[in-house]
Amino acid sequence: MSLRMFSVFALAVACCAVPASAQKIATANATKIFQEIQEKKDLTAKMENERKTIEAQDLEKKQKMKDLQAAREAIKSDAPGYEKANQDLFQYAIEYQTWAQITQANVQRNQKLQMVNLFNKITSSVAEVATQKGVDLVIAEQRPELPDNLDQFNVEQVRALINTRNILFSSASVDISNDVINSMDAKYKAGK
């Protein structure tokens, strides 16, 4: 059984477990919430500043490597100082490569941790808002937009876009996304 079929099956079981008259269902668009909460916007700005700092460090390090290379090339290969200049260049090149790999790994790890942390806050806030509204079930809404120009996509790509849409219709009254955004922003501002 595929994950999608299991999700539909689980939803059907959940809906049958509670009498229809007592069920209250809502939707929440996690992508919309993630994009619109202030905390994510602030994290994006912070990560952009960190990216610029890393780029500046990278340029400095590359310039130092060029300087070391120029210093080595200024010495004849049979001259006494050539071997030391060559060794300095190779050692720095290895240090630079190591720095670049560690820095990239740290940036990616940090981004993943922040994404998971925000997602956990979103799910927690969805649960709080749903509880306040007496909602029994919140469905994660996914509505990828179909492109206006279908010529750039093959049939399988269009099918994949259509298949990722999990809600075909819902009235605006069941969408709690804006309530979740407002709740998260209020908590974020209070905690600043």
MODELLER restraints for C-alpha pairs under 7 A, 6 or more apart:
rsr = mdl.restraints
at = mdl.atoms
rsr.add(forms.Gaussian(group=physical.xy_distance, feature=features.Distance(at['CA:23:A'], at['CA:136:A']), mean=6.16, stdev=0.5))
rsr.add(forms.Gaussian(group=physical.xy_distance, feature=features.Distance(at['CA:24:A'], at['CA:135:A']), mean=4.90, stdev=0.5))
rsr.add(forms.Gaussian(group=physical.xy_distance, feature=features.Distance(at['CA:24:A'], at['CA:136:A']), mean=5.26, stdev=0.5))
rsr.add(forms.Gaussian(group=physical.xy_distance, feature=features.Distance(at['CA:24:A'], at['CA:137:A']), mean=6.65, stdev=0.5))
rsr.add(forms.Gaussian(group=physical.xy_distance, feature=features.Distance(at['CA:25:A'], at['CA:135:A']), mean=5.76, stdev=0.5))
rsr.add(forms.Gaussian(group=physical.xy_distance, feature=features.Distance(at['CA:25:A'], at['CA:136:A']), mean=5.94, stdev=0.5))
rsr.add(forms.Gaussian(group=physical.xy_distance, feature=features.Distance(at['CA:25:A'], at['CA:137:A']), mean=4.86, stdev=0.5))
rsr.add(forms.Gaussian(group=physical.xy_distance, feature=features.Distance(at['CA:25:A'], at['CA:138:A']), mean=5.84, stdev=0.5))
rsr.add(forms.Gaussian(group=physical.xy_distance, feature=features.Distance(at['CA:25:A'], at['CA:174:A']), mean=6.93, stdev=0.5))
rsr.add(forms.Gaussian(group=physical.xy_distance, feature=features.Distance(at['CA:26:A'], at['CA:135:A']), mean=6.62, stdev=0.5))
rsr.add(forms.Gaussian(group=physical.xy_distance, feature=features.Distance(at['CA:26:A'], at['CA:137:A']), mean=6.32, stdev=0.5))
rsr.add(forms.Gaussian(group=physical.xy_distance, feature=features.Distance(at['CA:26:A'], at['CA:138:A']), mean=4.75, stdev=0.5))
rsr.add(forms.Gaussian(group=physical.xy_distance, feature=features.Distance(at['CA:26:A'], at['CA:139:A']), mean=6.30, stdev=0.5))
rsr.add(forms.Gaussian(group=physical.xy_distance, feature=features.Distance(at['CA:26:A'], at['CA:174:A']), mean=4.50, stdev=0.5))
rsr.add(forms.Gaussian(group=physical.xy_distance, feature=features.Distance(at['CA:26:A'], at['CA:175:A']), mean=5.71, stdev=0.5))
rsr.add(forms.Gaussian(group=physical.xy_distance, feature=features.Distance(at['CA:26:A'], at['CA:176:A']), mean=6.60, stdev=0.5))
rsr.add(forms.Gaussian(group=physical.xy_distance, feature=features.Distance(at['CA:27:A'], at['CA:138:A']), mean=5.14, stdev=0.5))
rsr.add(forms.Gaussian(group=physical.xy_distance, feature=features.Distance(at['CA:27:A'], at['CA:139:A']), mean=4.70, stdev=0.5))
rsr.add(forms.Gaussian(group=physical.xy_distance, feature=features.Distance(at['CA:27:A'], at['CA:140:A']), mean=5.86, stdev=0.5))
rsr.add(forms.Gaussian(group=physical.xy_distance, feature=features.Distance(at['CA:27:A'], at['CA:141:A']), mean=5.85, stdev=0.5))
rsr.add(forms.Gaussian(group=physical.xy_distance, feature=features.Distance(at['CA:27:A'], at['CA:174:A']), mean=5.85, stdev=0.5))
rsr.add(forms.Gaussian(group=physical.xy_distance, feature=features.Distance(at['CA:27:A'], at['CA:175:A']), mean=4.68, stdev=0.5))
rsr.add(forms.Gaussian(group=physical.xy_distance, feature=features.Distance(at['CA:27:A'], at['CA:176:A']), mean=6.15, stdev=0.5))
rsr.add(forms.Gaussian(group=physical.xy_distance, feature=features.Distance(at['CA:28:A'], at['CA:138:A']), mean=6.68, stdev=0.5))
rsr.add(forms.Gaussian(group=physical.xy_distance, feature=features.Distance(at['CA:28:A'], at['CA:139:A']), mean=6.33, stdev=0.5))
rsr.add(forms.Gaussian(group=physical.xy_distance, feature=features.Distance(at['CA:28:A'], at['CA:140:A']), mean=5.21, stdev=0.5))
rsr.add(forms.Gaussian(group=physical.xy_distance, feature=features.Distance(at['CA:28:A'], at['CA:141:A']), mean=5.55, stdev=0.5))
rsr.add(forms.Gaussian(group=physical.xy_distance, feature=features.Distance(at['CA:28:A'], at['CA:175:A']), mean=5.63, stdev=0.5))
rsr.add(forms.Gaussian(group=physical.xy_distance, feature=features.Distance(at['CA:28:A'], at['CA:176:A']), mean=5.47, stdev=0.5))
rsr.add(forms.Gaussian(group=physical.xy_distance, feature=features.Distance(at['CA:28:A'], at['CA:177:A']), mean=4.74, stdev=0.5))
rsr.add(forms.Gaussian(group=physical.xy_distance, feature=features.Distance(at['CA:29:A'], at['CA:140:A']), mean=5.76, stdev=0.5))
rsr.add(forms.Gaussian(group=physical.xy_distance, feature=features.Distance(at['CA:29:A'], at['CA:141:A']), mean=4.67, stdev=0.5))
rsr.add(forms.Gaussian(group=physical.xy_distance, feature=features.Distance(at['CA:29:A'], at['CA:142:A']), mean=6.40, stdev=0.5))
rsr.add(forms.Gaussian(group=physical.xy_distance, feature=features.Distance(at['CA:29:A'], at['CA:177:A']), mean=5.82, stdev=0.5))
rsr.add(forms.Gaussian(group=physical.xy_distance, feature=features.Distance(at['CA:30:A'], at['CA:140:A']), mean=6.61, stdev=0.5))
rsr.add(forms.Gaussian(group=physical.xy_distance, feature=features.Distance(at['CA:33:A'], at['CA:177:A']), mean=6.16, stdev=0.5))
rsr.add(forms.Gaussian(group=physical.xy_distance, feature=features.Distance(at['CA:33:A'], at['CA:181:A']), mean=5.76, stdev=0.5))
rsr.add(forms.Gaussian(group=physical.xy_distance, feature=features.Distance(at['CA:34:A'], at['CA:40:A']), mean=6.68, stdev=0.5))
rsr.add(forms.Gaussian(group=physical.xy_distance, feature=features.Distance(at['CA:36:A'], at['CA:181:A']), mean=6.99, stdev=0.5))
rsr.add(forms.Gaussian(group=physical.xy_distance, feature=features.Distance(at['CA:37:A'], at['CA:181:A']), mean=5.64, stdev=0.5))
rsr.add(forms.Gaussian(group=physical.xy_distance, feature=features.Distance(at['CA:37:A'], at['CA:184:A']), mean=6.93, stdev=0.5))
rsr.add(forms.Gaussian(group=physical.xy_distance, feature=features.Distance(at['CA:37:A'], at['CA:185:A']), mean=6.08, stdev=0.5))
rsr.add(forms.Gaussian(group=physical.xy_distance, feature=features.Distance(at['CA:38:A'], at['CA:185:A']), mean=5.91, stdev=0.5))
rsr.add(forms.Gaussian(group=physical.xy_distance, feature=features.Distance(at['CA:39:A'], at['CA:188:A']), mean=6.60, stdev=0.5))
rsr.add(forms.Gaussian(group=physical.xy_distance, feature=features.Distance(at['CA:61:A'], at['CA:96:A']), mean=6.87, stdev=0.5))
rsr.add(forms.Gaussian(group=physical.xy_distance, feature=features.Distance(at['CA:65:A'], at['CA:89:A']), mean=6.77, stdev=0.5))
rsr.add(forms.Gaussian(group=physical.xy_distance, feature=features.Distance(at['CA:65:A'], at['CA:92:A']), mean=6.88, stdev=0.5))
rsr.add(forms.Gaussian(group=physical.xy_distance, feature=features.Distance(at['CA:65:A'], at['CA:93:A']), mean=6.79, stdev=0.5))
rsr.add(forms.Gaussian(group=physical.xy_distance, feature=features.Distance(at['CA:68:A'], at['CA:89:A']), mean=5.56, stdev=0.5))
rsr.add(forms.Gaussian(group=physical.xy_distance, feature=features.Distance(at['CA:69:A'], at['CA:89:A']), mean=6.23, stdev=0.5))
rsr.add(forms.Gaussian(group=physical.xy_distance, feature=features.Distance(at['CA:71:A'], at['CA:85:A']), mean=6.94, stdev=0.5))
rsr.add(forms.Gaussian(group=physical.xy_distance, feature=features.Distance(at['CA:72:A'], at['CA:82:A']), mean=6.19, stdev=0.5))
rsr.add(forms.Gaussian(group=physical.xy_distance, feature=features.Distance(at['CA:72:A'], at['CA:85:A']), mean=5.04, stdev=0.5))
rsr.add(forms.Gaussian(group=physical.xy_distance, feature=features.Distance(at['CA:72:A'], at['CA:86:A']), mean=5.95, stdev=0.5))
rsr.add(forms.Gaussian(group=physical.xy_distance, feature=features.Distance(at['CA:75:A'], at['CA:82:A']), mean=5.72, stdev=0.5))
rsr.add(forms.Gaussian(group=physical.xy_distance, feature=features.Distance(at['CA:76:A'], at['CA:82:A']), mean=6.61, stdev=0.5))
rsr.add(forms.Gaussian(group=physical.xy_distance, feature=features.Distance(at['CA:125:A'], at['CA:180:A']), mean=6.04, stdev=0.5))
rsr.add(forms.Gaussian(group=physical.xy_distance, feature=features.Distance(at['CA:125:A'], at['CA:184:A']), mean=6.71, stdev=0.5))
rsr.add(forms.Gaussian(group=physical.xy_distance, feature=features.Distance(at['CA:126:A'], at['CA:180:A']), mean=5.93, stdev=0.5))
rsr.add(forms.Gaussian(group=physical.xy_distance, feature=features.Distance(at['CA:129:A'], at['CA:180:A']), mean=6.40, stdev=0.5))
rsr.add(forms.Gaussian(group=physical.xy_distance, feature=features.Distance(at['CA:141:A'], at['CA:166:A']), mean=6.44, stdev=0.5))
rsr.add(forms.Gaussian(group=physical.xy_distance, feature=features.Distance(at['CA:141:A'], at['CA:167:A']), mean=6.32, stdev=0.5))
rsr.add(forms.Gaussian(group=physical.xy_distance, feature=features.Distance(at['CA:142:A'], at['CA:164:A']), mean=6.92, stdev=0.5))
rsr.add(forms.Gaussian(group=physical.xy_distance, feature=features.Distance(at['CA:142:A'], at['CA:165:A']), mean=5.31, stdev=0.5))
rsr.add(forms.Gaussian(group=physical.xy_distance, feature=features.Distance(at['CA:142:A'], at['CA:166:A']), mean=5.65, stdev=0.5))
rsr.add(forms.Gaussian(group=physical.xy_distance, feature=features.Distance(at['CA:142:A'], at['CA:167:A']), mean=6.89, stdev=0.5))
rsr.add(forms.Gaussian(group=physical.xy_distance, feature=features.Distance(at['CA:143:A'], at['CA:165:A']), mean=4.90, stdev=0.5))
rsr.add(forms.Gaussian(group=physical.xy_distance, feature=features.Distance(at['CA:143:A'], at['CA:166:A']), mean=6.93, stdev=0.5))
rsr.add(forms.Gaussian(group=physical.xy_distance, feature=features.Distance(at['CA:144:A'], at['CA:161:A']), mean=6.65, stdev=0.5))
rsr.add(forms.Gaussian(group=physical.xy_distance, feature=features.Distance(at['CA:144:A'], at['CA:165:A']), mean=6.24, stdev=0.5))
